[in-house]
Amino acid sequence: MTQTLQALSIVDGGPLPEPTSRDLVEVLRRAATAGTGGIVHIGPDGEETWSYQDLLADAARVLTGLRAAGVHPGDKVVMQVERAPDLLAAFWACVLGGFVPVPVTTSPPPNSAYDAAGLLAGVWGMLDGAWVLADRAFPTSYLGDVDSLRASEPATRFHRPDPDSPAVLLLTSGSTGLPKAVTLTHRNIVSRSAATAAVRGLTSANRTFNWMPLDHVGGLVMFHARDTYLGCHQVHAPISWVLQDPLRWLDVISAHRCDTTWAPNFAFGLVVDRADRIAGKSWDLSRLRYIMNGGEPIKPRVANRFLSLLAPFGLPSTAMHPGWGMSETTAGVVDCVYPAGMDEDTRFIPVGVPHPGLSLRVVDEAGEVVPEGVEGRLQATGLPITPGYYNNPEQNARSFSADGWFKTGDLAFLRDGVLTVTGRVDDVVEIDGVGYFGHEIEAVVEELPFVAPSYTVACPVNGDLVIFYVPRSGTGSDADAWHIVDHVSQRMSVPVRRVVAVTADQVPKTGIGKLRRSALAATLED
């Protein structure tokens, strides 16, 4: 009797091509020397254009100011800087000097446990004698603001970092307490940039648009650092400016002839929701070939509608790329082309194969690798994986397996080497002994025409399924609640015990607009 062995859920992205730079100091110096591309910042007063030579010179001036204030290689510098060009100058000044920048948002999301000042103080307090570079004075270890520091002659001597030394500490979006600080090394960032460039054929000729915050891994690493590595044309705009009118996203892409951008799924829904305004646009989206869709579960109904709505403007049907990544993996490290016209009842969307230098596996609760096609807990190892959380040994012990694989907290399965993420471990809604993912239920609720997109939350409260939704009319009704209960029951056979109408500002979100389900559930728990 012949026994067939089933393949195990483990996949390797293959070897990484040799990066063109060994560290971030070399990245910026190469970009400045090459003379290609540049940076455009869109702000309240219009556009501001910088060459890479400008950025290097400005960062060198700030570096002189930091050194004069007493900052030494290896010191941590907490940065809370609102203006994007100033934030990047401070970031690169730290890189050039061998200091470790720690970007902190100036605009914590609504319902955050901290305001901007409280967050700055809290982060400083957990970093063991860090310096503070901020727009406003700080009681201790204050270096000044960027303008005061750049009033110096530019430094000409730069630090030569070890590729495995910390390049930046990035803060995760903590739900109620202080965020954790994720360490990313020069090797993490350079290898991730080289891998995505190799997989997607990115070069200095590319033109990108990012509107995620530059204190977030998506804005700072996935776009800005990668694009500086490429020496390409990069455009940045504040997330608040785009969310005021989501069609600005496409206005900028057309005006700047961009070919690469990204957003979480909710942003695609905001564009679809404005279909009545799109017909009057004169966009040229024919160059747009790489739209990363990541950060939250992808909804086929929204993705299909987005692609069909924008096809008349030349958007290629192959432009959207579902992907996966997180701060701890140095941003997106898995992606693939979305098949336009995918069945809208498809439960989970494949997100692709790992980039070079990364390996993935799926394990059971005991840590044993499961057969292909079996859902389990996703783990990752390789060049882009963080060495750990700063000064947090307990979290590091929980987050890494005994053999060194990072525990992502996602549930997933592998089939023929392709990753499909089904949801977060802590996003499973257990109802009558059956597990569902909150994002699946939310997508069904948002099929109803009276529900505003991107704000629906499905979560258990005291053991019962509760739906929070934002009514388009601004006021919920008993009839709306009945329709939601009936629709979820018909589509998913899931009993909804309670429906709560809320306003958009009552829905907790992260700095890039992802839902904080547990924070909203906590408002009703006993």
Summary of the structure (lengths in Angstrom):
residues: 526
radius of gyration: 23.0
end to end distance: 58.6
largest distance: 80.3
contacts: 1803
relative contact order: 0.11
helix: 32%
strand: 26%
